[in-house]
């Protein structure tokens, strides 16, 4: 579970994401997710199937509101490209925040 809160007031939640692993007959990584982003998505639920080493984007729409995109990446703990991937994501997020 991941919760992001307002730094000035930790009672104000900015985002909540819960991932729960589920059995997948295909042998891939499958997770049930629940996402809420106040002001954008009240509560979205679904199942996502991931492949190690590949990023997956899920567009979460909310009627009458601006939706969000959930980006997930599954990597083994000692994946050689993980640090590079995280660095690229940090740079991208830094440009987006400006």
Phi, psi and omega in degrees: 000138179233128176233128174251130182238164178291130182297322181287330181217092184301349176285340180270114181274132178265328180197147175223130179225127176239130175241130177235123180293143176230154179293137179236120181297335181282349179086002177275181179269124181234140180221138166276138179233154172224127185230136170221137177225100184307133181089349180233304182226117180292305177199118177243139179228151176180187177235137179235140176251128183243151173244131181304135177085004181233135177277142179235131178251138177233118175278123179249110183264151176227124182305126177076006181225165175284126179282184178227161175245126178263123179249124181237147180218128179250124180221144172300155184306323183248040179289127184297334182268358185297312181298320178296316178300313181297320178297317178297320178295320179298316179298316180297316179294325178297320178291323181292323183288340183288000000 
